[in-house]
């Protein structure tokens, strides 16, 4: 009987390495996606803060708040 694939070693070490590499890759993708969401939310917060500062500024004032 011929084997199409080489068997994994008996203790499952190669299988474990493949699993952990795949898991790490998946987690890295999730972290990058989460960072993108956080960055987008931070941009929205900053834009809202600038609008609030503009609305709260007295009508005749030309002073900036450092934003």
N, C-alpha and C positions, 0 to 999 in steps of 0.2 A: 504494500500500500504506500503510495507516494503522498507526501505532505505538501500542501500548497503554501503553508506559512510555517515559519519556525515557531515552535512552542515557546511560551514564556517560561522563565525559570521557575522552579517549584515554589519559591517563597513569594512570588508575585511582585518582586522588586521592580521589574520593568513596567508592569501594569501600573504600579503605584506611581512611578515617575511620569508616565504618560498622563495619568489622571491629574496629578498635581500640576503639571505643566498646562494642561487644558483649563483647569480651575483657575490658575493664576492669570492666564490670558483673559478669561472671562471677567474676573474681578477687576483687572486693569481697565478693560473697556467700560465697566460700570462706573469706576472711579472717574474716568475721563468725562463720561456723560454727566455725572453728578457735578463735576467742576464747571462744566459748560453751563449747567442750569444755575449754579450759584453765581457765576460771573454775570449771567443775564439778569438775575434778580438784583444783584448789586447795582448794575447799570440803571435799572428801573427805579431803585430806591434813590440813587443819586439824582436822577432826573426829577423825581417827585420833590426831593429836598430843595432843588434849585427853583422849582415852580413855587413852592411854599415860601421860600425866602423872598422871591420876587413879589409875591402877593402880600407878604407881611411888611414889606418896605413902605415907608411913608411916601405919599404921592410926589412930593417935590424933592425927595432925596436922590442924590447921585452916588452915594457911598456904596461900595461893594462889600460883600461879606466874606471875601476871600475864596469864593468857589470858582 
